[in-house]
Structures are given as structure tokens and as C-alpha cells.
Amino acid sequence: MKKMRANHRFQAVMAGHPTDRVPLLDEGIRDDVIDAWKQQGLPAQSALRDLFRYDPLHVLEVDWAPQPGWQGAIETATDRAEWRKRLDHADPKRLASLSAAVHTAQQRQAEGHLIEFPVHEGLFLTLGIDAWASFESVLTLIAERPVWVRAIMDDQAAFVAALAEQVLQQVQVDFVSFSEPIASRHGPLIAPDTYRALALESYRPLLEVLSRSGVPTIVWTSYGNVRSLIPHVLEVGFDALWCYERESAQMDYSALRREYGHAFGLIGGIDLDAVLQGPTAIDAEFDNTVIPLLQKGGYIPLADGRVRSNMPFSHYAYYRQRLEEVADQTGNRSLSGG
């Protein structure tokens, strides 16, 4: 098969169509890891792209935060009114930044880059965790004032939908991603029905915009054991799952594929601990998980966590070499392949 552009390759795999090979995504290696690897012989960060193949990916970044920034809880009607003012999709400064981001994305798209458009940080971050709120205060708010929480989530989603529609009128992105850090290895921090009512239902206007705009793939990105949330996520219209730090056996990608078939695409799924252990464990992970999933289609393999400075460069190199080998070997397969 003729060599494909990165964006066409991604779309084909997610749609279950034949490809020249599966995409080879980048783990987003941080500077501290590169510094550690330089001590092990890596000349420079740029050398990674000389040594390994990575499909070019551009992330279309938009600032979804209140402007000016918000400090403190949103507890009263007055708070909410002021917060909504700061979520102004027509703010000139915000639009200037948006225009620059769109222009860059258009350039990268013309060069054949895969375009990712992150649109939401999820329930907990919207409610202030990681900024001014604690888990305890947010969980108390969810338990005691669920209608209020839903109103805040509706406000955020409406703002994002309005701004995203402006972006999508100018750029045809390859996938949109929702980040949802909501679980530990033991399971979600709130009940599945609560998550659906407060978060997923609030996303519907945004999901409708994405559908109208012809976004081919909507990816739900999460962490830990989100097994009990998956049926709800699929029901509202997500197309793919990208889960980090899966750890729990309930999040085994092979098991999810057996249970759900090809109801959604899968991204990630390679146990980072296996990569950390070295070639023998890497080979076992590829033989038992990666290759069978690739043969079934609808799967893009990648390590399921952030590569950290304790990762030996030789282990990372072996993992990337195996990834390239199996990517080439399983090219030209569709969902019915294997």
C-alpha cells in the first residue's frame, strides 16, 4: 500500500479501514528524562527523531480558563455570574490567541500532521482541583449540591462548545480529546450514575457541536480503573478510549476488546512497567497484548504512562524498535483483520 499521511493513517485505523501501518505516536518525553538519557549516550533530544519514527502530531491548544483567572470556590449565584462573565468566548484577547492557534494548526495540517484538539479537562479540574480546591471540598460539593455542580459543568461546556465551533469552522481536526482524571486503581472516585449525570450529560451540547462539525474521532482520555464508567461514556457518543496507568486487571485492553468488540477504538495499552523491566518483559507484552490487538484492528499501541527518568534508554529504544516492527507487520489490516 502507498505510504499514507499521518492524519489519514490515524483516521483509517480509528474507522477500521486498511492502512499502510498503524500510527507511531510520541510519548511526550520530558526534559528531565532527556537529561538522564544524555548520561547514557543520547546526544540530544532531537536525536530521538533520528533514531525512531514518530508520526507528526500537533496539539491545537486553546485556553479554556476563565479570563481573568478565578480564585476560590464558586458557591453563590454572584460567584457563578462573575465566573460566567470570565468564560467569554467573544473576548478579543481570547480570540486573538485562538486565531494564532488556528493559523499554526492550519500550517501543520497542510504539512500532513495529525491534529489533536483537546476540549475539556473533566469534572474535577473544572471544579477547581489542582487550582484552589481540594478533593474533600469537591466531593462534599458533589454529594451535597449536585444540581449546583451540574450548573457549573453546563456553563463550562456551553463556553467550550461556542469556542470549539469557531475553531472547527476553520480547521478539520483528526480527533478531539476529553481529559477525565477521575479514578484510582481501585475505581472511580464517584459513582458511575453520578458521573454520568454531572459530567457526561453536561457534555452533550459540546458533543453535538463536534458531530455537526464532522469530527471523525472523539477520544475519552482517563487514568486508572474507569471500567464501570465505560458503558456510560460509549452511550453518549465517544469513539475511542485512551487510558493511562491502567494497573487494574479490569482495564486490560484485551479484555475490553473481547467484551465490547469494536464499539470503540483503543489507544495506548502497553504496560509501562514491562518497558521499564526490559527486553524479556517487553517481548511478552507485545506477544500477549499488542500483536493480538493489532491483528484485530482499531488499535494504536503506545505505553500507558509517562516515561520518567528511571527508564533506561536502552529499554525505551528496544520498546520503540519493537513498536516499529509490529506496526509495519500489521499494516493494511481493517477491523475484520486477524
N, C-alpha and C positions, 0 to 999 in steps of 0.2 A: 504493500500500500504506500502511496505517496506520503511524504512527510507532512504532518499537519502543524498548523499554528497552535500555540499553547491554549488560546481561548477556545478554538474549535475542538481541540483534544479533550479539554475538560467537559465541555458541553456534551460531547459524544458519549463519554463514559457515564456521565450522570443520566443521560437519556437512554442508555443501554444500546447504543449503536456501536458498530465496529470502529476501531481506531488504529493508528499506526503503532501506538503503545499507550500505556496509562501515563498520566501526568507524574512528573517528578517534582514534588513541591519542596520548598525550603523550610527548615525548622526555625528559622529566625535566630541564628546563633548570636549571642550577646558578646560584647567586647571582652568581658572578663574570661569567657571561655576561649576566645581567640588568644588572649594573653597567655593563658595556661598552655594552649596548643603550640604557641610560638616557642615555649620552653622545650617542647617535644619535637621541634623541627619544622613546624609550619612557617613559611616565610612571612606571610601577611594574610589578612582576611580575604583579600582579592584572590589569593591562591586557591581558595575553595572552589571558585567557579572555573578555574583552570583544571582542577583535579576531578571535579564531579559535575554531572549535568543537573541543572535546576531549570524547570520551566519558568520563564519570566512572569512574575506576579506583581501587580501594582494594587495597593490598597488605597481606595478613594476615601480619604479621611475628611469627615465633616465634624465640626464642633457642635455637639448636641447639648452642651451645658448651658444653664441659664447665663444670660449676659445682662448686667454684670453678675459675677458669681454669687452663689447663695450660701449663707452660713446659718446653721441652726435648723431645728425641726420645722416642718410645715404642719402646724397644729390648729390654726384657726382659719376662718373664712378670709380674714385680712391677709394672713400669710399666703394663702392659696392665690388670692387675687394678685398680690405682688409677684409671686413666683410665676404665674401665668404671663404677666407682663414681660418678664425676662425671657420667656420662651417665645420670642417674636420671630417668626420665620421671614418677616419682611424687613428686619433690621438692616440698615445699609452696611454696617461693618460686617455683619454676618454674611450678607450677600456678596460682599467683595471677596471675602475669604472663600466662599463657596465657588465663585466664578474662577478663582485661581486654581482650586482643586479640580474643578471640572475640566479646565483647559489642560492641565497636566494629564488627567486621565484620558482625554481625547488623544493626546500625543502618544501615550503609552499604548492605547488601543490600536492606533494606526501602525504601531511597531509590532503588533501581534501579542502584546502582553495579555495575560489573564487578568481581568478586572474584578476585584472583590470590593463590595460596598457594605461595610458594617453599619447597621442602622439602629441597634438597640443594645444597651448594657444590661438589661434584665431587671427583674423585680427588686432585688436587694440593693443594687447600686443606684437605681432610680430613687429609692427611699433613703439614700444617704450613707449607707455603709461604705466604708473606705474614704469618707469625707468627714462628716460631722456626727454621724450616728453610730451606735453600737448594735451588735446583733440582738442584745437583750431588748433595747428600746424598740427596734424594728419588729421583732417577734411579738412584743407586747402590743404594738400598734396594730399588727395584723390580726391578733386574737381579739382585741377589744374594739377596734374601729375598722372592720373590713370594708364597709361602704366608703369610708374616707380614703382608705388606701386605693380602692378601685378608682375613685375620682382623680387621684393624683396620677395613677397609671394612665387613665384616659387622657388627661391633659398632656402628658408626655408623648403618648402615641399620636395624638392629633397633631402636635407640633412636628414630630418626626415625619408623619405622613405628608404634611404640607411641604416640608423642605425636601423630602425624598422625591416627591413628584417633580419638583423643579429640576433636580439632578437627572432623573430618569428621562426627562424630555430632551436632554442633551447628550446623554451617554447611555449606550446599551451595555449594561454591566453583565458579567458572566454569572456571578452569584452574589446574593445578598446574605449577610450573616447576622444572626442574633446571638449575643453572648448571654448565657444564663448560668452564672456561678451560684448554684442553689443546693448543692448536695455534698455530703461527705462520702466516705467509702461505704458507710452503712445505709445510706439512702437520703432522700430529700429532707431538708430541714423543715418543710411544711407539708401538709397532707396534699396528695395529688388533686383532690377536688378543690381545695383552697387555691392551689397554684393555677389551676385552670380558670377559676372564677376571677381571680385578681390580676393575673398576668396575661394568660393566653387570650381570654376574651377581650381584654383591652387592646390586644394587637390586631384585632380583626380589621379596623379601618386602614391600618398600615398594610396589612396583607392584601387587602383589596386594591390598594394603590399599586403594589408590586405586581399583582395579577394583571391589572389593566395595562401596566407598562410593559408587559411581556418579559418579566424577569424569568429566565429559564430554570433557575435553581435557588431555593430558599433554604439556607443551612442553619440548623439549630446547633449551636456550639455550647457544650457544657463540660462539667468536671465531676468525677466521682461516680457514684451509683445512682443514676437517674432512671433506672429501669422502669419504675412504676409510673413515671411521667410520660414515657414514650407513646402509649396509646392516645393520650390527650394531645400531644404535640403533633402527631400524624393527622389527627382528626381535624385540626384547624387549618392544615394546609402546608406544613413544612415538607420539604422534599428530601432532605439529607440530614444525617447525624454526624457530628464531628465531636467526639468525646475524648477529653484528656484525663490522665491519671485514673484510668478505669478501675484498676486494682480488684474490685469485687468480681467474682465469677459471674454474677448476674449481668455484667456488662461485656461479656465475651462476645466479640463480633460474630464469630461463627455461630454461636447460639442465637443471636439476634437474627442472622440471615435465615437460619432454619425456621425460626418461629414466624418471621414477618415476610419471608420471601424477598421480593424486590419492591416492596411498598415504599422503600426509601433508599437513597444512596448512602454509602458509608465512606468516611474519610478518617484516616489515622489508623488506630488499632494495633500498631506494633508495640509490644511491651518494651518500654524504655529500660526496664531492669534487665531484660535479656541483652539489649545492646551494651549496657554497662558491664555485663559479665563477660562478653567477648565472643569469639567466633563460634564455639560449640553451641552456646545458647542462642546465638543469632540464627544459626542454621536450623535449629529445632523450631524456632519461632516462624521462620519462613516456610519450613516444610509442613508444619501443623496448622498454621493460620493464614499466612499471607498468600501462598500459592493457591490453596483451595478457594479462597475468597476471590482472587483474581480470575480464576477459571470460571467462576460463576458470573462475573461481570458486576458493573455498578459499584466498583470499589476502587478507592485511591489510597494506596498504602503510605503510611508515614508514622514516625514514632509518636507515641501517645502522651508525650510530656515534653517539658522544656529541657533541652540539653544544657547541662550545668558543667561547671569547671572540673568536677570529679570524673568526667567522662574521658577516658584515654583517647587520644586522637586516633590511634591505630584501630580501636574498636569502632569508632564512628566511621572511619574510612572503610572498614570491612562491611559495615551495615549499608553504606551508600553504594558500594560496589555490588552487593547482592541485590539491592533495590533496582539498580540499573539493569542487571542481568534478567531479573524476573519481569521487569517492565517490558523489555524487548521481547522476551519469550512469549508473553501473554498478549501481545498486540493483536489487533484485528479480531477481537472477540466481542460479542454482544452479550446481553443478559441471558440469552439461552445457551451461551457457550459453556464448555466444560462439563 
